[in-house]
Amino acid sequence: MGLYRLVSLVFLWQLAASVCYYAVFAATPFFRDQFELSGAEVGLVVTALTLGYAVFLLPLGALTDRFGERRTLTVGLLGLSTGSVLVAQAWSYPALLGSAFALGSLYGTAMPGTNKAIFDGTPPGRQNLAIGLKQVGVTAGSGASALLVTGIAGVLVWEAGFYVAAASGLAVAVAFWLAYRGSGSAEEASYPDFRRLARNRPYRSLAAAGFCLGAGLFTTTGYTIIYVDESVGASVAFGGFVLAALQVSGSVGRVVTGWLSDVLSGEPRRRIGAILLVQSVASAALFVVVALADGRLAAAAAFVALGFFALGFTGVYYSCMATLVPAEEMGGATGGGQLALTGGALVAPPAFGYLADAVGYRASWVMLAALALVGAGFVVRVLATEPPDDVTAAAE
């Protein structure tokens, strides 16, 4: 399969899957109104979604190794479409939590399947850019879901956006199955050896940084529309536009930093780690700017700037990981790294919502700024610590 066709198909799959998954984030103000939720209860919807993803990430990764990405990605997208319908039909808050958990669980096919497709089918020297382009499907899907859910809600009802997302996912699943030709695997499914990875000190530091940065990524995505509505005083539709612009900015960040990771000179770990450090520190500063922004245009500009760094780091995060572990451990390392990212998303959204209710949104954004700074500290440790002597990194 040609490189252009491979990246295009994987991007299309990631786009459709992310529209289904991130529609939950875009619908948080409608959940709040329909079920009369507090800020912390809204955060628990995001936590349920992310918990489903985290719980099933490793088992679905093992199934991807066993049956190949073509099968698991197709089944995963069919499941995501079904989950979107379940969320739209939720009749109570507990049913909403259960539907969000089910939807999140099927999104666990995304990272193992798409990463396997890219790393197996892309030649060295172009993998960082290919990963960045693939990751644009995440932010583009999130932005599209924001416009879809909030836009349709202004004309029909918010549930209609989920039905459109489900129909789109079904169509892409069929097209992907027919057009994609990947490599299956005859190996037995296995789980990553986290004990060996845990002995890799810079990898541990990178995973800790991922926990802090993932908290900011998922919380920002989940609360942008509500914040713009409640604190800035703009409409939900304008909040959807801001979230979409935030995601576009994140997409640009992923492509630009992926390209820089490929073309800049220097030792890979230090070169790519330095890019991640800049993104972490800039994220912390821009969380404070968002907290202080006054007015619709100022808030929108602050979110767009924040998106480039706080949402644009994931491609570089995995590129940095490839400089710390050997190629044969990249599957397990990716699983552990993604668990770290989602771990931050499990605890930060309810805490953000609680602070917003109890103290105010300014304290909530400052909390995310503090977490980003802690993450930057862990990235410094990645730069300062050499991998184990017996490790030949996947990216040299």
KAWO-V680068 format. One line per field, one symbol per residue. phi: phi as a letter, one per 30 degrees, with the letter a starting at -180 (. if undefined). A space follows every 10 residues. Layout:
# KAWO-V680068
phi=???
This chain:
# KAWO-V680068
phi=.ddddddddd dddddddded ddedddcedd deddchcddd dddddddded dedddcdded ddddddcjdd dddddddddd ddddddddcd cadedddddd dddddddddd dddddddddd ccdejbdddd ddddddeddd dddddddddd ddddccbddd dddddddddd ddedddddcd bccdbcdddb cddddddddc dddedddddd edddedddde ddcedddddd cdicdddddd dddddedddd dddddddddd ddcddjdedd dddddddddd dddedddddd dcdbjddddd ddddddeecd cccdddeddd eddcbdedcd dddddddddd ededddcded ddddddddck deddddeddd ddddedddde dedccddedd ccddcc
